[in-house]
Amino acid sequence: MRIVVVTDAWFPQVNGVVRTLDTLRARLIARGHEVEFITPQSFRTVPCPTYPEIRLALRPRRHMARTIETFQPCVVHIATEGPLGLSARAYCVRRGIPFTTAFHTKFPEYVNARLRVPVSWGYAVLRWFHKPSRAIMVATQGVEDELRRWGFSAIRRWTRGVDTDLFRPRPKDSLDGVIQGPRPWFVYVGRVAVEKNIEAFLSLDLPGTKIVVGGGPQLEALRARHPKVVFVGEKHGDDLARHFAVGDVFVFPSRTDTFGLVLLEALACGLPVAAYPVAGPLDVIGDAPVGVLDEDLGAAALKALDMDPEACRAFALGRSWETSVDQFLSNVCPFEPADFFGPEPPAPPAPPV
């Protein structure tokens, strides 16, 4: 199939959505599909207010239409609700082209945390955005239940996987000299931003050392406020995996993530998880003996120290990206390009012999 994926979230952003979509692209291509990603890299952009690391495409409508018509896909998937997602949605609705969408991020809660806009207003906008979608893909049952309470329908499951070759147990001393501090090491990996509730982790009274891996708009302010915390900045690839693996417990303070890919990456490295009992951790971990979910995050972090790293690794080995790709393909809505873009151009004549 020829598949178009439209996403406002793309490199150089470092987050679970970008890593999920990049993995999806690679695995679709490996299966023989033709894939075109429409991302902010093809447009003039401006920084997102309050979050300059995110780039927003300017006036994407014409280039969006030209790209889709040139590629002539038989599947259109809109991954995000930003300027590119809005432009692709408008184009598909205007032309009557079927498309699917995904719900990756709880934007209403994020906007409320930053600007105090009522959460109900945000979900009203998202209902409008997703209403024409043939399938709204979500990662967990918990998120599906929340969206149904907000009045969404046509919801389909699209789970996540983990690269267990990259994210694997490693010697705990492999970053000695790079990271300094007494054990145990409590690790957070993710955006350093208000919506991640990271202050709930940094303010805990825990023994040992807290380590924060990631960048974001709160990085400098939190670094100044918590001088005893080790902030190492953004990490990628093998370096990121090593920063997971040297820890003793992975602490996940977010209450708004729709999945939390970092949970699986930590578990694949042999780290037990401490988190709140909310959608995301509840769906990924549940009552498996690989993490502690408790409203007292500090107590959860201390209890997680006693969990078996081998059980964490074994749990992650059962979460395959191939299953994720199978679900994605079962959810999309293929169509005949000729029905919307006109007939295929004739093949060029064969060269003379």
Residue, then its C-alpha position, 0 to 999 in steps of 0.5 A: m500500500r501507499i500510505v501517507v502519515v501526517t504528523d506535527a510531531w517530528f524530529p528534532q523533537v524527542n518524545g514517545v510520539v516521534r519515536t513511535l511514528d519513526t518506528l512505524r515508518a521503518r517497519l512499514i517500509a520493511r514490510g514493502h509498503e510505500v510510505e510518505f511522511i508529511t512533517p514540519q520539516s517540509f514547511r516554514t515553521v515558527p516556535c510553539p508559544t510556551y514550548p519553542e522546541i516544538r515547531l508549527a508549520l505555517r500556511p501548509r494547505r497548498h503544499m499539503a494538497r500537492t504532496i498528497e496528490t502527487f503521492q496518490p496514497c491509498v491510505v491517509h493517517i493523521a497522527t496529530e491535531g496541530p497545523l498539519g493535522l488540521s490542514a490534512r483533515a480539511y483537505c480530506v473532508r473537502r475531497g471526501i477522502p477517508f482517513t484515520t486519526a490517532f489520539h497520542t496526547k492529552f492536549p486539553e489537560y496540557v493547555n489547562a496546565r499552562l493557560r488554565v483553559p477549561v479541559s471541557w473546551g479542549y475536548a470539544v475541539l478534539r471531538w470536532f477534529h476526530k469526528p470525520s475519522r473512520a478510526i481513532m487509534v488509541a494505545t490503551q483501554g484506559v484512554e479509550d474509556e476516558l475518550r468515550r466518557w468525553g463523547f468520542s466513538a469509532i475508537r480502535r486499539w493501537t498499542r506500542g512496542v519496545d526495541t528490546d535489542l536497543f533497550r536491554p540490561r547493561p552494567k550498572d557502572s557503565l556511566d560511572g564518572v559521567i554521572q556521580g552520586p550515591r545509590p540508589w539511582f532514581v531515573y526520570v526520562g522525558r520532557v522537562a515540562v509542566e504537563k509531565n508533573i516532574e516537580a512531583f518527582l524532584s520534590l520527593d525525599l528519597p535516598g541516593t540520587k535523582i537523575v533527569v534525562g531530557g530537555g524542555p521548557q522547564l529545564e533551566a528553572l528546575r536545574a536552578r531550583h534542585p541543585k542536588v538533582v543530576f540533569v543530563g539533558e537530551k539523549h538519543g539512541d544507544d546513549l539514551a538506552r544506557h541512561f535507562a539501564v544504569g538506574d535502579v528505579f524508573v520514576f514516572p510522575s506524569r498523570t496525563d500520558t496516554f501510554g508512556l513508551v518510556l515505561l516499556e523502555a525502562l522495563a526492557c532495561g530491567l528497571p522496575v517502575a514507580a508511578y501513579p495509578v492512572a491511565g497509562p501506567l495502569d494499562v501498561i503495568g497493571d498488577a504485574p510484579v514489575g512496578v508499584l503504582d501508588e498515590d504516594l510516589g515516594a513510597a512507590a519508588l522505595k518499594a520498587l527497589d525490591m522488585d526483580p529486574e529479570a521479571c521486568r525484562a521478561f515483561a518487556l520481551g512480550r511487547s512486540w513492535e510487530t503486533s503494533v504494526d499489525q494493529f495499525l494496518s488493521n485499523v486503516c481505511p484503504f481506498e482506490p487512489a483513482d477514485f479521488f486523484g484521477p487515473e494513474p498516468p500512463a507508463p512511459p514508452a519502452p526505450p527503443v531496442 
